[in-house]
């Protein structure tokens, strides 16, 4: 058997297991069998998001090849301040999904960063542009990810929005790949991602919608309507892949890193997550007004 396939399979299983343990009550339950009340689930999830955000930020800095200016040394302090502000909201249960102007502005900045990458990539050749892009593209999405689950300090409950978000993203990627492999003829973005096709995109949307229907039917404790969430994820997950591909292409990089053997770096694995989180978060804001 191909050694690379074995490596990819093992690291993929470990990756999925870590997500499940940190994004569901299973992680705390498993650890607390050793010693009762040793850890709360919200700390495992917070640790996961913090780790992914820091590694993703480091990978983005390496991809963009910062110069010798001050920007390279400022990027992580700026990220730390932003993440700290969201961390306080996380632990004080301050994510109410109200229509806050500051949140809408922050979510809008992510869209502006994506447009800049595709339409005005030369802006990112300056260290100031690299600094701004890294903060917006990596730090903000992971910061907003802290607001997706609900939890209680009293009964150790922890909601499963993030787990099912990952499941829908994996579903979209898998179904799009399989549909594109067998039926794909029309390239979506041949210069950026030659293997992506519109047939694959359609297959990913349709089959992910089927899965989201069952999530909505049987998971009644989740925030929002998950048929809508499934449509948003299937629609925007491919964009996440294109954004990261364009970023690497602009700076002549093949993989963002090698932290996940056979799969690349954090940005390679979570490119769809980075784009889907702010989209779903914005939906949760708008959903309160419907």
MARRO-971868 format. One record per residue (C-alpha): residue number from 1; x, y, z. Coordinates in pm, whole numbers, plus 50000, padded with zeros to 5 digits. Layout:
BEGIN
{atom NUM, {X, Y, Z}}
...
REM end
This chain:
BEGIN
{atom 1, {50000, 50000, 50000}}
{atom 2, {50113, 50355, 49925}}
{atom 3, {50296, 50491, 50231}}
{atom 4, {50168, 50841, 50158}}
{atom 5, {49811, 50711, 50160}}
{atom 6, {49868, 50543, 50497}}
{atom 7, {50017, 50865, 50634}}
{atom 8, {49728, 51074, 50503}}
{atom 9, {49474, 50829, 50644}}
{atom 10, {49627, 50817, 50992}}
{atom 11, {49678, 51195, 51017}}
{atom 12, {49325, 51251, 50881}}
{atom 13, {49177, 51024, 51148}}
{atom 14, {49374, 51203, 51419}}
{atom 15, {49263, 51542, 51284}}
{atom 16, {48894, 51443, 51283}}
{atom 17, {48926, 51288, 51631}}
{atom 18, {49077, 51608, 51773}}
{atom 19, {48795, 51817, 51623}}
{atom 20, {48531, 51584, 51768}}
{atom 21, {48689, 51571, 52114}}
{atom 22, {48736, 51948, 52136}}
{atom 23, {48410, 52060, 51973}}
{atom 24, {48173, 51823, 52158}}
{atom 25, {48122, 51719, 52523}}
{atom 26, {48306, 51393, 52450}}
{atom 27, {48646, 51546, 52515}}
{atom 28, {48570, 51662, 52867}}
{atom 29, {48381, 51342, 52944}}
{atom 30, {48679, 51132, 52841}}
{atom 31, {48932, 51336, 53038}}
{atom 32, {48706, 51358, 53343}}
{atom 33, {48693, 50980, 53368}}
{atom 34, {49050, 51011, 53497}}
{atom 35, {48960, 51275, 53755}}
{atom 36, {48612, 51430, 53798}}
{atom 37, {48580, 51796, 53696}}
{atom 38, {48938, 51804, 53572}}
{atom 39, {48847, 52013, 53267}}
{atom 40, {48541, 52183, 53120}}
{atom 41, {48454, 52142, 52754}}
{atom 42, {48463, 52515, 52685}}
{atom 43, {48834, 52518, 52769}}
{atom 44, {48911, 52236, 52528}}
{atom 45, {48729, 52418, 52249}}
{atom 46, {48897, 52747, 52336}}
{atom 47, {49236, 52576, 52334}}
{atom 48, {49166, 52422, 51993}}
{atom 49, {49060, 52751, 51834}}
{atom 50, {49353, 52937, 51993}}
{atom 51, {49602, 52680, 51866}}
{atom 52, {49458, 52678, 51513}}
{atom 53, {49450, 53058, 51502}}
{atom 54, {49812, 53093, 51613}}
{atom 55, {49945, 52827, 51375}}
{atom 56, {49732, 52964, 51089}}
{atom 57, {49863, 53315, 51153}}
{atom 58, {50223, 53190, 51153}}
{atom 59, {50163, 53007, 50826}}
{atom 60, {50011, 53320, 50669}}
{atom 61, {50312, 53526, 50776}}
{atom 62, {50545, 53269, 50618}}
{atom 63, {50342, 53250, 50296}}
{atom 64, {50339, 53627, 50249}}
{atom 65, {50713, 53662, 50315}}
{atom 66, {50718, 53973, 50531}}
{atom 67, {51014, 54205, 50486}}
{atom 68, {51241, 54351, 50753}}
{atom 69, {51001, 54625, 50856}}
{atom 70, {50818, 54661, 51186}}
{atom 71, {50503, 54496, 51047}}
{atom 72, {50640, 54144, 51095}}
{atom 73, {50683, 54210, 51468}}
{atom 74, {50352, 54389, 51511}}
{atom 75, {50127, 54128, 51352}}
{atom 76, {50113, 53888, 51649}}
{atom 77, {50059, 54155, 51918}}
{atom 78, {49769, 54293, 51709}}
{atom 79, {49625, 53943, 51668}}
{atom 80, {49663, 53881, 52043}}
{atom 81, {49470, 54198, 52129}}
{atom 82, {49184, 54115, 51891}}
{atom 83, {49162, 53754, 52007}}
{atom 84, {49171, 53865, 52371}}
{atom 85, {48868, 54091, 52313}}
{atom 86, {48671, 53801, 52165}}
{atom 87, {48799, 53567, 52438}}
{atom 88, {48648, 53789, 52706}}
{atom 89, {48316, 53775, 52525}}
{atom 90, {48344, 53398, 52499}}
{atom 91, {48397, 53337, 52871}}
{atom 92, {48142, 53601, 52974}}
{atom 93, {47876, 53461, 52736}}
{atom 94, {47859, 53792, 52552}}
{atom 95, {47778, 53663, 52200}}
{atom 96, {47415, 53768, 52167}}
{atom 97, {47407, 53795, 51786}}
{atom 98, {47251, 54138, 51806}}
{atom 99, {47301, 54384, 51523}}
{atom 100, {47623, 54542, 51649}}
{atom 101, {47788, 54787, 51412}}
{atom 102, {48137, 54679, 51522}}
{atom 103, {48062, 54315, 51438}}
{atom 104, {47912, 54399, 51100}}
{atom 105, {48218, 54610, 51020}}
{atom 106, {48454, 54329, 51121}}
{atom 107, {48260, 54078, 50911}}
{atom 108, {48265, 54321, 50617}}
{atom 109, {48643, 54351, 50644}}
{atom 110, {48677, 53978, 50575}}
{atom 111, {48486, 54023, 50250}}
{atom 112, {48698, 54324, 50158}}
{atom 113, {49017, 54123, 50224}}
{atom 114, {48897, 53847, 49990}}
{atom 115, {48812, 54097, 49715}}
{atom 116, {49153, 54263, 49758}}
{atom 117, {49330, 53928, 49720}}
{atom 118, {49159, 53856, 49388}}
{atom 119, {49122, 54203, 49239}}
{atom 120, {49411, 54403, 49383}}
{atom 121, {49679, 54147, 49479}}
{atom 122, {49961, 54400, 49438}}
{atom 123, {49834, 54571, 49756}}
{atom 124, {49952, 54263, 49944}}
{atom 125, {50310, 54302, 49826}}
{atom 126, {50355, 54581, 50083}}
{atom 127, {50422, 54477, 50443}}
{atom 128, {50140, 54700, 50567}}
{atom 129, {49898, 54517, 50338}}
{atom 130, {50034, 54181, 50454}}
{atom 131, {49983, 54281, 50816}}
{atom 132, {49623, 54389, 50761}}
{atom 133, {49539, 54084, 50550}}
{atom 134, {49682, 53837, 50802}}
{atom 135, {49485, 53990, 51088}}
{atom 136, {49159, 54001, 50893}}
{atom 137, {49192, 53669, 50708}}
{atom 138, {49305, 53454, 51001}}
{atom 139, {49247, 53624, 51337}}
{atom 140, {48894, 53751, 51278}}
{atom 141, {48736, 53424, 51152}}
{atom 142, {48882, 53220, 51438}}
{atom 143, {48774, 53489, 51683}}
{atom 144, {48418, 53474, 51551}}
{atom 145, {48435, 53093, 51579}}
{atom 146, {48436, 53140, 51957}}
{atom 147, {48079, 53270, 51930}}
{atom 148, {47926, 52971, 51751}}
{atom 149, {47876, 52718, 52036}}
{atom 150, {47662, 52770, 52347}}
{atom 151, {47765, 52630, 52682}}
{atom 152, {47677, 52644, 53051}}
{atom 153, {47912, 52673, 53347}}
{atom 154, {47669, 52483, 53566}}
{atom 155, {47584, 52158, 53390}}
{atom 156, {47885, 52130, 53152}}
{atom 157, {47655, 52135, 52849}}
{atom 158, {47812, 52235, 52518}}
{atom 159, {47621, 52279, 52193}}
{atom 160, {47726, 52118, 51866}}
{atom 161, {47714, 52399, 51609}}
{atom 162, {48087, 52379, 51537}}
{atom 163, {48087, 52000, 51500}}
{atom 164, {47805, 52009, 51245}}
{atom 165, {47968, 52302, 51069}}
{atom 166, {48278, 52086, 51020}}
{atom 167, {48062, 51792, 50908}}
{atom 168, {47890, 52006, 50646}}
{atom 169, {48224, 52142, 50524}}
{atom 170, {48367, 51790, 50496}}
{atom 171, {48048, 51684, 50319}}
{atom 172, {48068, 51972, 50074}}
{atom 173, {48436, 51906, 49995}}
{atom 174, {48386, 51530, 49956}}
{atom 175, {48070, 51545, 49744}}
{atom 176, {48212, 51824, 49527}}
{atom 177, {48529, 51620, 49469}}
{atom 178, {48342, 51300, 49381}}
{atom 179, {48088, 51471, 49158}}
{atom 180, {48359, 51668, 48983}}
{atom 181, {48575, 51358, 48936}}
{atom 182, {48302, 51160, 48761}}
{atom 183, {48096, 51432, 48593}}
{atom 184, {48307, 51747, 48590}}
{atom 185, {48358, 51915, 48253}}
{atom 186, {48335, 52289, 48307}}
{atom 187, {48624, 52440, 48503}}
{atom 188, {48531, 52685, 48777}}
{atom 189, {48864, 52867, 48811}}
{atom 190, {49126, 52688, 48596}}
{atom 191, {49408, 52932, 48673}}
{atom 192, {49361, 52911, 49050}}
{atom 193, {49232, 52559, 49114}}
{atom 194, {49232, 52349, 48793}}
{atom 195, {49045, 52053, 48943}}
{atom 196, {48737, 52247, 49056}}
{atom 197, {48436, 52224, 48825}}
{atom 198, {48088, 52372, 48823}}
{atom 199, {47943, 52021, 48815}}
{atom 200, {48136, 51939, 49131}}
{atom 201, {48016, 52259, 49291}}
{atom 202, {47652, 52174, 49210}}
{atom 203, {47693, 51821, 49342}}
{atom 204, {47843, 51953, 49665}}
{atom 205, {47553, 52193, 49714}}
{atom 206, {47278, 51939, 49643}}
{atom 207, {47415, 51654, 49853}}
{atom 208, {47514, 51883, 50141}}
{atom 209, {47159, 52019, 50141}}
{atom 210, {47032, 51662, 50180}}
{atom 211, {47260, 51609, 50480}}
{atom 212, {47163, 51944, 50632}}
{atom 213, {46796, 51846, 50604}}
{atom 214, {46858, 51551, 50836}}
{atom 215, {47062, 51767, 51075}}
{atom 216, {46774, 52014, 51094}}
{atom 217, {46524, 51732, 51142}}
{atom 218, {46702, 51551, 51424}}
{atom 219, {46918, 51816, 51595}}
{atom 220, {46668, 52056, 51748}}
{atom 221, {46906, 52227, 51992}}
{atom 222, {47120, 52390, 51725}}
{atom 223, {47100, 52763, 51666}}
{atom 224, {46931, 52868, 51339}}
{atom 225, {46787, 52669, 51050}}
{atom 226, {47046, 52417, 50933}}
{atom 227, {46906, 52376, 50585}}
{atom 228, {46998, 52742, 50538}}
{atom 229, {47333, 52683, 50707}}
{atom 230, {47396, 52384, 50480}}
{atom 231, {47325, 52594, 50170}}
{atom 232, {47559, 52869, 50292}}
{atom 233, {47836, 52622, 50373}}
{atom 234, {47809, 52439, 50040}}
{atom 235, {47805, 52774, 49857}}
{atom 236, {48098, 52936, 50035}}
{atom 237, {48324, 52640, 50123}}
{atom 238, {48465, 52625, 49767}}
{atom 239, {48539, 52997, 49790}}
{atom 240, {48750, 52929, 50097}}
{atom 241, {48960, 52685, 49898}}
{atom 242, {48995, 52932, 49611}}
{atom 243, {49099, 53211, 49847}}
{atom 244, {49379, 53005, 50000}}
{atom 245, {49485, 52875, 49658}}
{atom 246, {49503, 53232, 49527}}
{atom 247, {49704, 53338, 49832}}
{atom 248, {49960, 53060, 49782}}
{atom 249, {49967, 53120, 49406}}
{atom 250, {50032, 53492, 49455}}
{atom 251, {50340, 53418, 49666}}
{atom 252, {50460, 53102, 49491}}
{atom 253, {50392, 52860, 49776}}
{atom 254, {50269, 52501, 49740}}
{atom 255, {50149, 52423, 50096}}
{atom 256, {50086, 52654, 50389}}
{atom 257, {50271, 52415, 50623}}
{atom 258, {50320, 52052, 50720}}
{atom 259, {50168, 52028, 51066}}
{atom 260, {49920, 51764, 50940}}
{atom 261, {50135, 51502, 50761}}
{atom 262, {50011, 51435, 50410}}
{atom 263, {49752, 51714, 50431}}
{atom 264, {49961, 52029, 50466}}
{atom 265, {49910, 52307, 50714}}
{atom 266, {49625, 52456, 50914}}
{atom 267, {49534, 52696, 50634}}
{atom 268, {49529, 52407, 50386}}
{atom 269, {49286, 52208, 50601}}
{atom 270, {49073, 52494, 50737}}
{atom 271, {49053, 52723, 50434}}
{atom 272, {48679, 52653, 50398}}
{atom 273, {48622, 52689, 50773}}
{atom 274, {48786, 53033, 50769}}
{atom 275, {48535, 53163, 50514}}
{atom 276, {48229, 52971, 50638}}
{atom 277, {48255, 53086, 51000}}
{atom 278, {48193, 53457, 50931}}
{atom 279, {47918, 53371, 50681}}
{atom 280, {47736, 53149, 50932}}
{atom 281, {47795, 53401, 51211}}
{atom 282, {47638, 53674, 50996}}
{atom 283, {47343, 53444, 50926}}
{atom 284, {47290, 53394, 51301}}
{atom 285, {47275, 53773, 51337}}
{atom 286, {47025, 53818, 51054}}
{atom 287, {46823, 53514, 51162}}
{atom 288, {46717, 53694, 51479}}
{atom 289, {46544, 53959, 51269}}
{atom 290, {46348, 53716, 51051}}
REM end
